[in-house]
Amino acid sequence: MILLQSHSRFLLQTLLNRVHNLDKAVELDYNWVEFDDVRFHIQVSLKNSHVLLLSVSLPSPPAEAIFFNGLPFGAIEAIKAAYGVVVQILDPPKDGFNLTLKLNLSKLPPDEEYRHAILVKIASVREVVLGAPLRVILKKLGSRAVAPNKDRLIAIVHRPNESFFLVPKVEKVTVVYPMRFTDSIDIVLATSFLQEFVEARRTAGLNSAPSCLWSPSPPPELEGAPAEALSANAGFVTFVIFPRHVEGKKLDHTVWSLSTFHAYVSYHVKCSEGFMHTRMRRRVESLIQALDRAKPNVENSKKTPQSRSFKRLSLNEARTNSKS
C-alpha cells in the first residue's frame, strides 16, 4: 500500500524556491487544488518579496460539522502552536477563502535543518487546519484525560459536504467513515478493497494496529446522526483508536492517516482501475495479434493440384500475355 504524504509537495517546493532566492524580487500568483477538496492560493509582490500570503479554502462543511468563523474548532490554536512568530493570521481572510496566512520568510531560523522542518510544517497546513479537532480529541486520549464532548457524536469535515464521525471516550476513540463514491465501478472496487483491508488487519504482523471493521449498514455508534449523513454506497469503516496509537510522535501520523483515509482509499481504487484497464488493453492487443497471425496469406490462399500457387490476372494483363 502507498501512503499519501502529509505535506503539499508543490507548496513545499514553492516555499523552498522562495527562501533560496529571497534576494531576488519576484511576483508570484499561484492557484491549485489538492485532494479534490482544498484550494490554495499563493501571492508574493515585488514590493515585499520576503512576505508570502498563503490562502486556503476548505471543503464545504455539512450541517452536522461544527465550524467557527469558517474554521474547524481548535484550528486557530493549532496554527499558532505549529508556526509561532513566522506566520500571522490575517482577519478577515481573502475573499473566497477560509484562512489567509502571512508568512515572513525573513524570520525563519538560520539553521538549515530546522528551517526546512518549519517549511514542511507550513506545507502541511491542510493537516494542521482540518486535523485540528481530531488532534484535540486524540491528544486528550493520549493523556487519559476526559475528552471534550465525551460520549457525544462529533462530525469532522473531510470532503465537500461530507464528514466522518468520532465517539470520544476516556479509554478509546471510535472513528466511523461513511464511504461514498459516485462512479459505479469505484463503488464495486472500493467495497472489495475495504473488505480486504479489514482482512489484512487480522494478519500476525498488524496486531498492534487499530482494530478495523467494515459493514454495509451504519454501525451502532452512528445512532442519532442525520439521515443524509448515513447514505454510504460503499459501506461504513470503523477504527478504534487506543492511547497507545497516539503516544509521542505517533499522534501526528495518526491524525494525518485518519484525516485523509477517504483520499487514501480513492487513490488505491483509481490505481486498481487503471491497472485493470492496462491489463485489458494488453490482452486485447495480444488477441488481435493472434488473429492477425491466423489470417491466411492472400498470395498463397489458392493452390493448383500440383500445390503451385497462381495469381489471378487482370483483363489487360491477360491480353498482353496472349499477344506475346
LODRENKE-402129 format. One record per residue: residue number from 1; z, y, x of N, C-alpha, C in turn; residue in three letters. Coordinates in steps of 0.001 Angstrom, whole numbers, plus 500000, padded with zeros to 6 digits. Layout:
REM residues N
 num    nup nnorth  neast   caup canorth caeast    cup cnorth  ceast residu
 NUM      Z      Y      X      Z       Y      X      Z      Y      X    ALA
...
***
This chain:
REM residues 324
 num    nup nnorth  neast   caup canorth caeast    cup cnorth  ceast residu
   1 500000 498807 500831 500000  500000 500000 500000 501260 500878    MET
   2 499283 502275 500429 499216  503545 501132 500169 504532 500473    ILE
   3 501038 505142 501260 501971  506135 500748 501387 507524 500941    LEU
   4 501400 508317 499889 500884  509674 499966 501816 510550 500797    LEU
   5 501219 511487 501541 502018  512373 502366 502734 513398 501505    GLN
   6 503911 513832 501981 504698  514768 501190 504217 516199 501333    SER
   7 503510 516522 502401 503073  517899 502588 501574 518037 502326    HIS
   8 501177 519252 502020 499757  519560 501845 499115 519716 503214    SER
   9 498168 518873 503520 497532  518907 504836 496737 520207 505023    ARG
  10 496067 520638 503960 495283  521869 504071 496202 523079 504277    PHE
  11 497300 523115 503527 498245  524224 503676 498864 524226 505061    LEU
  12 499238 523052 505570 499832  522979 506904 498838 523428 507967    LEU
  13 497586 522992 507859 496585  523381 508842 496327 524883 508806    GLN
  14 496328 525459 507603 496137  526900 507472 497298 527656 508122    THR
  15 498522 527190 507892 499692  527840 508493 499665 527734 510020    LEU
  16 499305 526568 510535 499244  526385 511989 498183 527285 512616    LEU
  17 497027 527359 511973 495969  528225 512499 496403 529694 512507    ASN
  18 497116 530095 511464 497551  531493 511378 498618 531787 512434    ARG
  19 499549 530843 512650 500615  531038 513636 500040 531114 515044    VAL
  20 499043 530280 515328 498459  530259 516667 497540 531456 516927    HIS
  21 497227 532212 515880 496336  533358 516042 496934 534617 515400    ASN
  22 498247 534782 515573 498911  535941 514978 498414 537268 515555    LEU
  23 497932 537241 516800 497456  538479 517410 496096 538905 516860    ASP
  24 495424 538011 516116 494116  538323 515553 494269 538740 514097    LYS
  25 493764 539898 513762 493817  540376 512379 492695 539731 511577    ALA
  26 493056 538907 510611 492078  538226 509761 492472 538417 508302    VAL
  27 491522 538190 507423 491773  538271 505984 491485 536905 505380    GLU
  28 492460 536372 504660 492327  535054 504037 492519 535168 502538    LEU
  29 491781 534342 501811 491924  534276 500352 491446 532898 499914    ASP
  30 492381 531932 499842 492061  530546 499541 492682 530132 498210    TYR
  31 491923 529360 497427 492416  528728 496203 492081 527247 496254    ASN
  32 493032 526391 495895 492739  524966 495803 493782 524286 494915    TRP
  33 493456 523058 494495 494314  522273 493606 494594 520930 494257    VAL
  34 495825 520463 494180 496204  519158 494719 496876 518324 493642    GLU
  35 496648 517021 493710 497209  516061 492761 496772 516360 491323    PHE
  36 495711 517148 491185 495165  517468 489866 496183 518176 488985    ASP
  37 497187 518826 489589 498194  519479 488749 498749 520767 489347    ASP
  38 498872 520855 490673 499462  522026 491308 498356 522860 491959    VAL
  39 498314 524146 491613 497299  525061 492151 497955 525992 493174    ARG
  40 497283 526167 494303 497777  527011 495385 496843 528202 495603    PHE
  41 497416 529277 496101 496645  530463 496460 497282 531104 497681    HIS
  42 496477 531307 498721 496943  531922 499963 496205 533237 500152    ILE
  43 496964 534262 500545 496380  535564 500833 496979 536124 502122    GLN
  44 496116 536642 502968 496516  537369 504179 495634 538606 504258    VAL
  45 496231 539767 504433 495478  541014 504505 495308 541446 505956    SER
  46 494319 542301 506194 494080  542791 507547 495197 543706 508016    LEU
  47 495833 544431 507098 496876  545381 507472 498134 544677 507957    LYS
  48 498504 543553 507270 499711  542803 507640 499319 541356 507940    ASN
  49 498731 541142 509087 498215  539808 509403 499321 538799 509669    SER
  50 500545 539273 509920 501656  538351 510162 502377 537962 508862    HIS
  51 501965 538552 507737 502559  538251 506436 501571 537425 505617    VAL
  52 502041 536345 505057 501211  535450 504255 501838 535283 502877    LEU
  53 501046 535458 501844 501506  535264 500465 501026 533910 499963    LEU
  54 501955 533090 499528 501657  531757 499002 502093 531699 497545    LEU
  55 501131 531518 496654 501425  531418 495223 501192 529983 494762    SER
  56 502038 529523 493841 501993  528152 493354 502004 528166 491829    VAL
  57 501059 527447 491232 501016  527274 489785 501365 525827 489468    SER
  58 502421 525630 488700 502928  524301 488406 502277 523724 487148    LEU
  59 502390 522406 486937 501854  521809 485711 502514 522399 484471    PRO
  60 501752 522488 483392 502309  522979 482127 503396 522025 481650    SER
  61 504621 522507 481435 505711  521598 481058 505625 521202 479590    PRO
  62 505949 519954 479267 506051  519556 477864 507299 520153 477224    PRO
  63 507408 519996 475926 508511  520626 475192 509870 520103 475651    ALA
  64 509932 518839 476067 511236  518265 476409 511720 518649 477805    GLU
  65 510842 519186 478660 511248  519585 480010 511866 520977 479983    ALA
  66 512862 521188 480836 513587  522460 480871 513131 523282 482067    ILE
  67 512581 524486 481788 512181  525435 482822 512966 526727 482643    PHE
  68 513307 527356 483774 513969  528665 483750 513063 529663 484465    PHE
  69 512597 530665 483725 511686  531671 484279 510467 531032 484946    ASN
  70 509952 529983 484295 508745  529339 484787 508951 528325 485881    GLY
  71 510214 528027 486241 510500  527084 487317 511503 526038 486839    LEU
  72 511445 524817 487405 512457  523802 487067 513836 524263 487521    PRO
  73 514876 523750 486864 516227  524166 487236 516541 523687 488661    PHE
  74 517188 524558 489401 517531  524264 490795 516449 524631 491792    GLY
  75 515277 525135 491331 514164  525403 492247 514465 526573 493176    ALA
  76 515040 527657 492642 515329  528828 493470 516315 528478 494578    ILE
  77 517369 527757 494227 518361  527354 495220 517739 526439 496274    GLU
  78 516848 525557 495828 516206  524637 496770 515307 525385 497751    ALA
  79 514596 526399 497273 513716  527189 498139 514538 527939 499185    ILE
  80 515628 528576 498755 516473  529329 499688 517104 528407 500727    LYS
  81 517527 527229 500303 518147  526300 501242 517129 525735 502227    ALA
  82 515879 525564 501795 514872  524941 502646 514268 525909 503656    ALA
  83 514086 527186 503281 513309  528101 504110 514111 529245 504726    TYR
  84 515246 529583 504176 516066  530635 504768 515376 531991 504797    GLY
  85 515516 532703 505937 515011  534081 506036 513501 534131 506248    VAL
  86 512880 532997 506539 511437  533006 506788 510658 533330 505517    VAL
  87 511203 532948 504358 510499  533067 503080 511272 533988 502153    VAL
  88 510539 534846 501487 511109  535730 500467 510424 535452 499130    GLN
  89 511211 535294 498065 510669  535027 496735 510341 536357 496062    ILE
  90 509079 536519 495682 508661  537744 495001 508892 537606 493501    LEU
  91 509490 538628 492923 509774  538646 491489 509266 539965 490891    ASP
  92 508292 539893 489974 507687  538700 489389 506611 538116 490305    PRO
  93 506221 536857 490081 505132  536269 490876 503785 536853 490469    PRO
  94 502761 536517 491207 501417  536975 490879 500979 536403 489529    LYS
  95 500116 537134 488846 499654  536721 487525 498995 535344 487595    ASP
  96 499375 534479 486651 498804  533142 486583 499522 532111 487417    GLY
  97 500602 532518 488092 501339  531582 488947 502817 531590 488560    PHE
  98 503473 530462 488842 504901  530333 488571 505767 530857 489702    ASN
  99 505213 530872 490906 506013  531223 492079 505129 531872 493128    LEU
 100 505610 532942 493743 504926  533573 494872 505932 533760 496002    THR
 101 505588 533225 497157 506439  533307 498337 505795 534221 499371    LEU
 102 506616 535069 499995 506161  535951 501064 506679 535395 502383    LYS
 103 505758 534949 503232 506126  534321 504496 505918 535321 505627    LEU
 104 506977 535623 506330 506898  536480 507511 506799 535560 508731    ASN
 105 505571 535319 509188 505350  534357 510256 505915 534823 511593    LEU
 106 506171 536122 511739 506749  536628 512986 508222 536253 513126    SER
 107 508844 535823 512031 510254  535436 512059 510459 533950 512338    LYS
 108 509382 533236 512564 509516  531816 512888 510189 531648 514242    LEU
 109 510976 530594 514434 511671  530382 515705 510680 530141 516844    PRO
 110 511014 530527 518053 510096  530347 519190 509928 528893 519606    PRO
 111 510951 528071 519367 510862  526669 519746 509737 525989 518955    ASP
 112 508779 525421 519667 507573  524900 519017 507879 523747 518062    GLU
 113 508754 522833 518478 509068  521680 517635 509790 522112 516359    GLU
 114 510749 523001 516488 511489  523499 515326 510572 524308 514407    TYR
 115 509682 525097 515006 508741  525899 514226 507799 524998 513428    ARG
 116 507327 523940 514066 506429  523004 513370 507146 522330 512211    HIS
 117 508425 521989 512397 509191  521358 511318 509324 522295 510114    ALA
 118 509519 523594 510375 509622  524557 509275 508285 524698 508549    ILE
 119 507186 524715 509306 505861  524820 508687 505550 523596 507825    LEU
 120 505963 522426 508289 505781  521213 507476 506583 521318 506183    VAL
 121 507795 521873 506277 508627  522055 505093 507986 523049 504123    LYS
 122 507373 524114 504654 506684  525073 503794 505477 524422 503142    ILE
 123 504780 523575 503890 503629  522864 503331 504048 521830 502289    ALA
 124 505346 521521 502233 505881  520589 501234 506489 521331 500055    SER
 125 505995 522534 499773 506588  523365 498714 506504 522676 497358    VAL
 126 505499 521873 497142 505402  521142 495866 506609 520232 495679    ARG
 127 506976 519534 496751 508136  518649 496688 509414 519436 496481    GLU
 128 509540 520573 497172 510756  521381 497082 510952 521912 495666    VAL
 129 509867 522407 495040 509977  523039 493719 510077 521998 492608    VAL
 130 509067 521107 492515 509074  520129 491415 510173 519085 491583    LEU
 131 510560 518818 492827 511598  517820 493057 513004 518372 493019    GLY
 132 513153 519678 492748 514486  520299 492768 515446 519668 491762    ALA
 133 515066 519502 490480 516014  518873 489540 516380 517454 489946    PRO
 134 515377 516725 490421 515628  515351 490855 516557 515326 492057    LEU
 135 516376 516269 492964 517221  516336 494151 518680 516633 493769    ARG
 136 518885 517556 492817 520243  517902 492391 520955 516663 491850    VAL
 137 520249 515901 491017 520864  514724 490387 521121 513630 491413    ILE
 138 520142 513379 492300 520308  512309 493282 521330 512674 494351    LEU
 139 521463 513966 494646 522480  514385 495610 523876 514138 495052    LYS
 140 524034 514406 493765 525309  514092 493115 525577 512592 493139    LYS
 141 524522 511817 492956 524690  510363 493007 525126 509921 494399    LEU
 142 524523 510498 495440 524876  510124 496803 526309 510454 497162    GLY
 143 526839 511530 496578 528222  511910 496850 529211 511276 495880    SER
 144 528703 510409 494990 529530  509726 493975 530236 510721 493066    ARG
 145 529642 511890 492913 530212  512891 492024 529622 512734 490629    ALA
 146 530282 513315 489670 529773  513248 488294 528525 514097 488222    VAL
 147 527415 513486 487822 526144  514192 487756 526140 515182 486609    ALA
 148 525399 516303 486762 525278  517235 485631 524557 516548 484477    PRO
 149 524906 516907 483265 524303  516294 482067 524475 514780 482079    ASN
 150 525655 514355 482455 525928  512922 482570 525612 512202 481261    LYS
 151 524932 511043 481398 524560  510182 480271 523586 510875 479299    ASP
 152 523030 511979 479707 522074  512672 478862 520673 512461 479406    ARG
 153 519716 512244 478524 518337  512046 478927 517751 513358 479421    LEU
 154 517268 513372 480666 516718  514576 481276 515232 514364 481538    ILE
 155 514423 515299 481067 512974  515231 481275 512582 516106 482455    ALA
 156 511751 515562 483365 511279  516294 484540 509757 516264 484529    ILE
 157 509144 517435 484605 507685  517520 484555 507081 517010 485858    VAL
 158 505988 516271 485729 505300  515797 486930 503789 515835 486786    HIS
 159 503281 516041 485578 501858  516208 485329 501715 517184 484165    ARG
 160 500528 517803 483995 500374  518762 482894 500759 518162 481548    PRO
 161 501758 518768 480895 502245  518355 479574 502779 516924 479555    ASN
 162 503192 516414 480696 503773  515075 480775 505035 515137 481632    GLU
 163 505960 514249 481332 507215  514224 482072 507677 512788 482251    SER
 164 508583 512596 483219 509312  511329 483312 510777 511629 483072    PHE
 165 511565 510597 482866 512914  510785 482348 513952 510186 483292    PHE
 166 515119 510857 483320 516256  510405 484105 517467 510240 483199    LEU
 167 518229 509182 483462 519522  508983 482802 520570 508908 483908    VAL
 168 521239 510023 484244 522207  510021 485354 523560 509461 484949    PRO
 169 524087 508646 485821 525454  508139 485695 526125 508272 487055    LYS
 170 527425 508030 487106 528149  508167 488366 527702 507121 489371    VAL
 171 527454 505888 488915 527146  504788 489829 525655 504546 490021    GLU
 172 524806 505141 489187 523366  504918 489294 522619 505976 488493    LYS
 173 521301 506082 488792 520404  506938 488020 519195 506099 487626    VAL
 174 518938 506039 486338 517791  505291 485833 516618 506244 485637    THR
 175 515470 505878 486202 514264  506707 486136 513198 505933 485374    VAL
 176 512629 506555 484330 511649  505889 483475 510371 506726 483438    VAL
 177 509240 506052 483673 507930  506710 483653 507081 506165 482513    TYR
 178 506709 506999 481537 505637  506612 480609 504296 506771 481331    PRO
 179 503560 505686 481488 502326  505702 482261 501136 505878 481316    MET
 180 500407 506982 481507 499264  507302 480652 498013 507490 481503    ARG
 181 496905 506954 480990 495605  507128 481633 494562 507359 480552    PHE
 182 493555 508156 480883 492530  508497 479887 491373 507506 479877    THR
 183 491027 506961 481031 489897  506041 481125 490331 504627 480766    ASP
 184 489508 503921 479978 489868  502570 479531 489958 501597 480699    SER
 185 489096 501758 481702 489154  500876 482877 490427 501146 483671    ILE
 186 490789 502423 483795 492020  502768 484508 493244 502174 483825    ASP
 187 493223 502131 482502 494360  501558 481761 494543 500091 482120    ILE
 188 493428 499341 482129 493499  497904 482445 493959 497698 483884    VAL
 189 493368 498437 484814 493728  498274 486221 495173 498698 486476    LEU
 190 495604 499793 485863 496975  500267 486063 497986 499273 485511    ALA
 191 497702 498714 484346 498615  497729 483761 498770 496526 484680    THR
 192 497631 496032 485199 497681  494897 486121 498391 495274 487416    SER
 193 498120 496466 487933 498743  496919 489178 500256 497019 489021    PHE
 194 500710 497585 487909 502148  497774 487703 502873 496442 487537    LEU
 195 502235 495497 486874 502851  494176 486734 502982 493501 488105    GLN
 196 501943 493633 488946 502020  493085 490299 503035 493844 491141    GLU
 197 503150 495141 490887 504115  495983 491594 505535 495473 491338    PHE
 198 505828 495128 490099 507144  494607 489749 507375 493252 490407    VAL
 199 506336 492398 490423 506475  491085 491037 506706 491202 492537    GLU
 200 506046 492174 493187 506209  492341 494636 507641 492717 494991    ALA
 201 508329 493401 494085 509720  493804 494331 510623 492586 494497    ARG
 202 510233 491463 493952 511075  490263 493986 510945 489472 495282    ARG
 203 510068 489905 496193 509942  489213 497467 511192 489413 498306    THR
 204 511402 488484 499247 512654  488473 500015 512835 489725 500859    ALA
 205 511749 490294 501379 511870  491438 502264 512187 492747 501566    GLY
 206 512179 492771 500245 512406  494007 499492 513691 493942 498666    LEU
 207 514645 493196 499124 515896  493057 498373 516664 494369 498271    ASN
 208 516513 495230 499281 517261  496484 499281 516544 497602 498526    SER
 209 515308 497367 498090 514554  498392 497366 515119 498556 495959    ALA
 210 514891 499725 495326 515362  499900 493946 514749 498865 493015    PRO
 211 515541 498389 492070 515010  497431 491100 513957 498106 490247    SER
 212 512946 497341 489868 511795  497891 489153 511449 496979 487983    CYS
 213 511206 497584 486829 510840  496833 485624 509636 497496 484973    LEU
 214 508815 496676 484317 507686  497184 483530 507764 496579 482136    TRP
 215 507474 497392 481130 507470  496900 479753 506394 497636 478971    SER
 216 505746 496962 478017 504713  497627 477215 505287 498588 476174    PRO
 217 506571 498462 475872 507215  499315 474868 508317 500136 475527    SER
 218 508743 501231 474900 509777  502084 475502 511077 501327 475732    PRO
 219 511691 501466 476916 512978  500811 477180 514097 501496 476405    PRO
 220 515259 500856 476298 516376  501451 475540 516829 502798 476081    PRO
 221 516610 503056 477380 517064  504317 477967 516364 505533 477347    GLU
 222 515200 505330 476744 514449  506453 476175 514786 506701 474704    LEU
 223 515870 506105 474247 516275  506363 472864 516641 507844 472702    GLU
 224 516054 508469 471732 516277  509885 471493 515222 510783 472085    GLY
 225 514268 510217 472848 513184  511025 473417 512175 511378 472330    ALA
 226 511460 512502 472448 510456  512873 471452 509381 511801 471319    PRO
 227 508866 511639 470116 507883  510588 469856 506622 510784 470695    ALA
 228 506175 512041 470871 504951  512286 471640 505126 511947 473116    GLU
 229 506375 511924 473587 506620  511581 474989 506625 510079 475220    ALA
 230 506599 509295 474148 506671  507841 474266 505320 507174 474082    LEU
 231 504245 507951 474051 502904  507382 473928 502395 507051 475321    SER
 232 502488 505805 475693 502084  505363 477024 501161 504160 476883    ALA
 233 499883 504343 477210 498923  503250 477033 498947 502245 478182    ASN
 234 499673 502537 479265 499798  501585 480374 501230 501102 480548    ALA
 235 502055 501294 479519 503413  500785 479558 504401 501747 480196    GLY
 236 505599 501232 480455 506701  502033 480988 507262 501352 482237    PHE
 237 507475 502153 483265 508044  501654 484520 509443 502235 484679    VAL
 238 510397 501373 485021 511792  501797 485162 512308 501461 486554    THR
 239 512867 502458 487228 513540  502272 488513 515023 502564 488339    PHE
 240 515848 501810 489046 517293  502047 489053 517683 502438 490474    VAL
 241 518134 503677 490634 518471  504229 491942 519983 504181 492116    ILE
 242 520423 503575 493222 521844  503484 493548 522161 504426 494718    PHE
 243 523442 504684 494970 523807  505604 496064 523210 505223 497414    PRO
 244 523044 503940 497679 522512  503546 498984 521063 503988 499189    ARG
 245 520361 504277 498092 518957  504695 498189 518796 506181 498500    HIS
 246 519890 506938 498485 519792  508386 498706 520735 508844 499813    VAL
 247 521174 507933 500650 522087  508291 501725 521321 508948 502874    GLU
 248 521855 510052 503375 521277  510712 504540 519834 511128 504344    GLY
 249 518989 510722 505307 517573  511099 505279 516785 510365 504190    LYS
 250 517384 509359 503583 516689  508647 502505 516474 509530 501276    LYS
 251 517278 510573 501139 517184  511425 499958 515807 512066 499848    LEU
 252 515310 512652 500940 514010  513320 500903 512902 512347 500530    ASP
 253 512929 511177 501138 511884  510179 500860 511953 509701 499420    HIS
 254 513154 509496 498912 513309  509027 497532 512840 510084 496538    THR
 255 513195 511348 496790 512767  512431 495901 511251 512516 495860    VAL
 256 510618 512451 497030 509153  512556 497074 508488 511359 496410    TRP
 257 508982 510166 496673 508378  508962 496096 508466 508969 494578    SER
 258 509604 509396 494043 509758  509440 492597 508935 510576 491985    LEU
 259 508844 511697 492684 508108  512842 492150 506617 512563 492043    SER
 260 506089 511745 492932 504643  511503 492981 504275 510070 492620    THR
 261 505131 509390 491870 504860  507984 491577 503574 507819 490765    PHE
 262 503360 508674 489778 502149  508550 488968 500901 508795 489823    HIS
 263 500961 509779 490719 499832  510040 491612 499604 508858 492549    ALA
 264 500689 508214 492967 500597  507028 493823 499866 505900 493102    TYR
 265 500225 505658 491842 499573  504606 491064 498111 504971 490817    VAL
 266 497848 506222 490457 496473  506662 490189 495602 506486 491426    SER
 267 496158 506780 492586 495401  506646 493834 494970 505199 494051    TYR
 268 495898 504273 493893 495567  502867 494129 494663 502316 493031    HIS
 269 494785 502820 491814 493890  502392 490739 492459 502816 491057    VAL
 270 492279 504062 491480 490940  504546 491817 490380 503820 493038    LYS
 271 491231 503514 494010 490778  502751 495178 490325 501351 494771    CYS
 272 491084 500712 493879 490714  499386 493406 489392 499421 492649    SER
 273 489242 500443 491816 487998  500582 491050 486808 500808 491982    GLU
 274 486985 501661 492985 485910  501899 493937 485581 500656 494749    GLY
 275 486608 499878 495132 486385  498645 495888 485585 497644 495058    PHE
 276 485940 497495 493776 485221  496550 492918 483781 496998 492689    MET
 277 483566 498297 492545 482201  498792 492388 481373 498501 493634    HIS
 278 481989 498682 494807 481277  498399 496050 480919 496924 496147    THR
 279 481874 496051 495793 481605  494609 495817 480500 494229 494840    ARG
 280 480518 494835 493660 479485  494518 492662 478108 494979 493132    MET
 281 478045 496167 493755 476758  496648 494259 476219 495728 495356    ARG
 282 477103 495284 496250 476662  494371 497304 476197 493043 496717    ARG
 283 476876 492571 495685 476486  491310 495058 475122 491444 494388    ARG
 284 474908 492556 493718 473608  492775 493077 472505 492856 494120    VAL
 285 472773 493553 495229 471771  493652 496290 471438 492282 496872    GLU
 286 472439 491421 497061 472176  490083 497598 471379 489237 496611    SER
 287 471656 489391 495310 470879  488646 494311 469428 489126 494267    LEU
 288 469232 490430 494401 467860  490958 494424 467099 490436 495635    ILE
 289 467777 490382 496780 467136  489841 497973 466779 488369 497787    GLN
 290 467674 487593 497134 467388  486184 496875 466187 486038 495941    ALA
 291 466095 486886 494931 464946  486838 494021 463654 487217 494738    LEU
 292 463726 488199 495651 462529  488579 496406 462047 487442 497288    ASP
 293 462980 486709 497882 462580  485568 498721 462002 484438 497893    ARG
 294 462392 484339 496636 461910  483253 495782 460537 483530 495199    ALA
 295 460030 484746 495286 458702  485055 494745 457624 484368 495570    LYS
 296 456612 483750 494917 455525  483090 495667 454641 484117 496358    PRO
 297 454075 483712 497489 453164  484564 498230 451846 484664 497490    ASN
 298 451408 485871 497192 450182  486041 496401 448978 485482 497125    VAL
 299 448933 485640 498452 447789  485175 499220 447693 483658 499223    GLU
 300 448836 482974 499091 448849  481508 499166 449186 480853 497842    ASN
 301 449107 481642 496754 449515  481095 495466 448503 480112 494885    SER
 302 447185 480232 495257 446156  479335 494728 445534 478550 495866    LYS
 303 445522 477253 495746 445051  476371 496816 443877 475524 496303    LYS
 304 442988 475159 497229 441890  474232 496920 442423 472818 496985    THR
 305 441713 471812 496513 442186  470416 496631 442458 470010 498061    PRO
 306 441740 470685 499019 441994  470355 500433 443118 471217 501003    GLN
 307 443909 471826 500081 445045  472661 500484 444592 473893 501252    SER
 308 443352 474332 500992 442877  475558 501597 443012 476696 500585    ARG
 309 443450 477788 501078 443600  478932 500207 442269 479630 500039    SER
 310 442063 480270 498941 440840  481038 498719 441222 482378 498124    PHE
 311 440301 483317 498323 440511  484676 497873 439500 485005 496790    LYS
 312 439973 485533 495708 439070  485932 494632 438316 487191 495066    ARG
 313 436982 487123 495046 436156  488240 495478 435856 489164 494318    LEU
 314 435693 490437 494638 435265  491376 493622 433773 491208 493369    SER
 315 433260 491840 492351 431848  491714 491989 430954 492245 493098    LEU
 316 431275 493361 493693 430489  493942 494782 430491 493039 495994    ASN
 317 431679 492475 496311 431742  491557 497453 430904 490306 497231    GLU
 318 430888 489828 496012 430087  488632 495695 428594 488913 495844    ALA
 319 428123 490087 495400 426716  490441 495517 426313 490588 496995    ARG
 320 427193 491178 497773 426917  491358 499191 426768 490015 499892    THR
 321 427657 489067 499568 427606  487721 500183 426347 486965 499766    ASN
 322 425910 487154 498511 424733  486427 498026 423451 486950 498698    SER
 323 423405 488242 498990 422234  488807 499660 422163 488355 501081    LYS
 324 423295 488161 501675 423298  487754 503082 422909 486287 503208    SER
***
